[in-house]
Amino acid sequence: MLDKVTVIAFDLDDTLWPCLPVIRHAEETLYRWLQQNYPRITERHDPAAMVTLRHEFSRRDDRYRVDMTALRREFLGFLAEMHDYQAADMVDEAFDVFFQARQQVEFYDDVLPSLERLSRRFRLGAISNGNASVEHVGLGHLFEHSLGAAEVQAAKPDPRIYGHFAERVGVEPVQILYVGDHPHYDVAGSLGAGYQAVWVNRDDSTWPQDLDEPRYQVRDLEELEALLAE
């Protein structure tokens, strides 16, 4: 079946780089900026309280489940108004501070060399639920198409996001190989949309018992290259 593949689409966070350190860095950077520029917010809320408050805020609108940027921006506006600041003055600049820090990723060692080699044989793309930008992280020259959940208002494992990507690249779903770390969102989701799928299991995780075992599993992108060469 893999001989049908002409397009490889990748998940981003925790597939090409570890996500948690990136988000922590971005939130710490934003918090320090708020301390300097909007101190009434940080005088009332420490970093942990800010996270808790944002989680509570996220339950206000189902739209936030598929649009991380809208969640972040509107939460910042909520914080501004709560502390008697003008949201219009704060939100754009505050979000830009967060966004720029959120793009400062550290790729797994195998990623860039493998993507360079794979790009010579396949069309590459990305499908993500988050708001990482392939252009800002330095992958724009390798990825032909990048699709985010906010753009189509559908998040993995919803088959609509996979359908939109297949339409965009102009191939049948079976010609697309999706590569990701999450069993439900990435593997089961893409298989359900008619793609082929590879599970990237970097930390020797156990596959969930409620899902059928994946046909293809690799520890990194070098193993993916070897699998595709067979």
C-alpha positions as MATLAB code, in Angstrom:
seq = 'MLDKVTVIAFDLDDTLWPCLPVIRHAEETLYRWLQQNYPRITERHDPAAMVTLRHEFSRRDDRYRVDMTALRREFLGFLAEMHDYQAADMVDEAFDVFFQARQQVEFYDDVLPSLERLSRRFRLGAISNGNASVEHVGLGHLFEHSLGAAEVQAAKPDPRIYGHFAERVGVEPVQILYVGDHPHYDVAGSLGAGYQAVWVNRDDSTWPQDLDEPRYQVRDLEELEALLAE';
ca = [
       0.000    0.000    0.000;
       2.800    2.461    0.748;
       3.809    2.347   -2.896;
       0.692    4.450   -3.606;
       1.950    7.329   -1.460;
       2.747   10.585   -3.257;
       2.090   13.018   -0.384;
       3.281   12.831    3.224;
       1.485   15.030    5.749;
       2.900   15.533    9.223;
       1.544   16.437   12.592;
       3.740   19.156   14.145;
       3.762   19.301   17.970;
       5.331   16.213   19.576;
       5.988   14.698   16.152;
       8.619   17.101   14.813;
       9.527   18.770   18.134;
       8.575   18.372   21.808;
       5.561   20.598   22.451;
       5.484   21.162   26.223;
       8.799   23.068   26.459;
       7.687   25.338   23.610;
       4.363   26.207   25.241;
       5.996   26.725   28.626;
       8.541   29.089   27.099;
       5.840   31.024   25.241;
       3.660   31.395   28.320;
       6.616   32.426   30.489;
       7.662   34.995   27.869;
       4.144   36.420   27.742;
       3.875   36.507   31.538;
       7.114   38.476   31.851;
       5.882   40.900   29.199;
       2.600   41.371   31.064;
       4.524   41.994   34.280;
       6.374   44.842   32.612;
       3.502   46.340   30.635;
       0.237   45.374   32.357;
       1.243   44.696   35.960;
      -2.259   44.667   37.462;
      -2.830   41.343   35.702;
       0.232   39.594   37.107;
      -0.172   41.135   40.546;
      -3.473   39.291   40.799;
      -2.620   36.062   38.965;
       0.527   33.961   39.159;
       1.403   31.777   36.110;
      -0.471   28.730   37.425;
      -3.582   30.792   38.126;
      -3.413   32.209   34.601;
      -3.454   28.699   33.130;
      -6.403   27.690   35.302;
      -8.310   30.836   34.358;
      -7.660   30.249   30.655;
      -8.943   26.686   30.909;
     -12.100   27.967   32.563;
     -12.452   30.651   29.884;
     -12.047   28.068   27.108;
     -15.322   26.422   28.134;
     -17.277   29.535   27.195;
     -17.320   28.812   23.459;
     -17.043   25.550   21.503;
     -15.156   27.508   18.831;
     -12.095   27.517   21.079;
     -11.778   23.749   20.679;
     -10.698   24.247   17.058;
      -9.176   27.731   17.158;
      -6.282   28.131   19.565;
      -5.496   31.607   18.264;
      -9.023   32.866   18.924;
      -8.860   31.384   22.409;
      -5.555   33.071   23.201;
      -6.552   36.443   21.765;
      -9.984   36.596   23.336;
      -8.645   35.439   26.688;
      -6.136   38.285   26.576;
      -8.983   40.692   25.892;
     -10.889   39.235   28.820;
      -7.852   39.730   31.081;
      -7.435   43.318   29.932;
     -11.028   44.258   30.638;
     -11.034   42.419   33.979;
      -8.119   44.574   35.133;
      -9.322   47.885   33.667;
      -7.020   47.997   30.652;
      -8.070   48.772   27.100;
      -8.236   45.445   25.267;
      -7.713   47.139   21.915;
      -4.391   48.478   23.147;
      -3.160   45.182   24.572;
      -4.365   42.176   22.606;
      -2.450   42.488   19.320;
       0.888   43.198   20.938;
       0.452   40.627   23.715;
      -0.568   37.885   21.310;
       2.373   38.690   19.039;
       4.723   38.248   22.019;
       3.197   34.823   22.683;
       3.058   33.820   19.015;
       6.680   34.653   18.267;
       7.847   32.689   21.317;
       5.543   29.793   20.393;
       7.418   29.395   17.086;
      10.810   28.964   18.796;
      10.893   25.190   18.532;
      13.763   22.743   18.913;
      13.425   19.980   16.353;
      14.172   16.393   17.216;
      17.608   15.575   15.795;
      16.286   13.372   13.001;
      13.688   15.811   11.686;
      15.408   18.322    9.423;
      17.787   15.876    7.678;
      14.958   13.400    7.096;
      12.538   16.033    5.823;
      15.130   17.330    3.394;
      15.612   13.828    1.962;
      11.893   13.007    1.921;
      11.117   16.248    0.092;
      13.130   14.968   -2.876;
      10.799   11.976   -3.252;
       7.412   13.146   -1.972;
       5.244   16.223   -1.682;
       5.224   17.239    1.980;
       2.604   19.015    4.063;
       1.265   19.477    7.574;
      -2.089   19.149    9.345;
      -2.242   20.531   12.869;
      -4.767   21.378   15.560;
      -2.455   24.005   17.052;
      -1.157   27.382   15.909;
       2.442   26.575   15.097;
       3.399   28.070   11.726;
       5.546   26.020    9.346;
       6.878   29.259    7.863;
       7.847   30.735   11.225;
       9.518   27.548   12.526;
      11.587   27.216    9.358;
       9.808   24.523    7.345;
       8.121   26.668    4.733;
      10.610   25.686    2.033;
       9.868   21.990    2.570;
       6.100   21.907    3.063;
       3.900   22.519    0.055;
       0.679   22.880    2.070;
      -0.077   23.444    5.752;
      -3.592   23.206    7.159;
      -4.705   24.235   10.650;
      -7.910   23.396   12.455;
      -8.891   27.064   12.787;
      -8.785   27.532    9.017;
     -11.467   24.914    8.352;
     -13.184   24.964   11.769;
     -12.582   21.251   12.206;
      -9.939   19.621   14.379;
      -8.363   16.197   14.228;
      -9.677   13.493   14.395;
     -12.636   15.042   12.547;
     -12.463   13.603    9.002;
     -13.314   17.018    7.545;
      -9.856   18.416    8.195;
      -8.300   15.461    6.416;
     -10.780   15.831    3.567;
      -9.905   19.495    3.155;
      -6.204   18.668    2.967;
      -6.753   15.959    0.324;
      -8.770   18.420   -1.777;
      -6.067   21.038   -1.414;
      -3.263   18.763   -2.613;
      -5.475   17.273   -5.319;
      -4.920   13.555   -4.696;
      -6.972   10.630   -3.449;
      -6.798   10.087    0.347;
      -5.107    6.689   -0.100;
      -2.174    8.490   -1.746;
      -1.537   10.484    1.441;
       0.499    9.113    4.334;
      -0.165   10.865    7.631;
       2.624   10.803   10.199;
       1.899   11.690   13.807;
       2.364   10.832   17.457;
      -1.241   10.772   18.719;
      -3.038    7.419   18.379;
      -6.549    8.896   18.209;
      -6.077   12.276   16.543;
      -3.324   11.355   14.107;
      -3.478    7.649   13.384;
      -7.122    6.642   13.885;
      -8.311   10.006   12.559;
      -6.368    9.869    9.324;
      -7.145    6.181    8.728;
     -10.827    6.971    9.185;
     -10.522    9.583    6.447;
      -9.032    7.056    4.011;
      -5.381    8.000    4.441;
      -2.534    5.660    5.216;
      -0.886    6.331    8.570;
       2.331    5.868   10.506;
       2.485    6.162   14.273;
       5.606    7.990   15.511;
       6.280    6.477   18.930;
       9.389    8.286   20.180;
       9.043    7.398   23.861;
       7.995    3.734   23.673;
       4.384    4.430   24.619;
       1.741    1.721   24.852;
      -0.877    1.694   22.118;
      -4.434    2.288   23.471;
      -6.430   -0.904   23.905;
      -9.574    0.642   22.411;
      -7.914    1.077   19.011;
      -6.761   -1.461   16.450;
      -2.978   -1.841   16.370;
      -1.404    0.398   13.721;
       0.037   -1.306   10.663;
       3.080    0.972   10.650;
       5.041    2.256   13.632;
       8.397    4.064   13.760;
      10.526    5.651   16.472;
      11.677    8.595   14.366;
      11.756    9.944   10.833;
      14.862    7.991    9.911;
      12.854    4.814   10.508;
      10.082    6.347    8.402;
      12.572    6.775    5.559;
      13.635    3.162    5.874;
       9.998    2.016    5.897;
       9.272    3.939    2.720;
      12.385    2.542    1.043;
      11.293   -1.065    1.544;
];
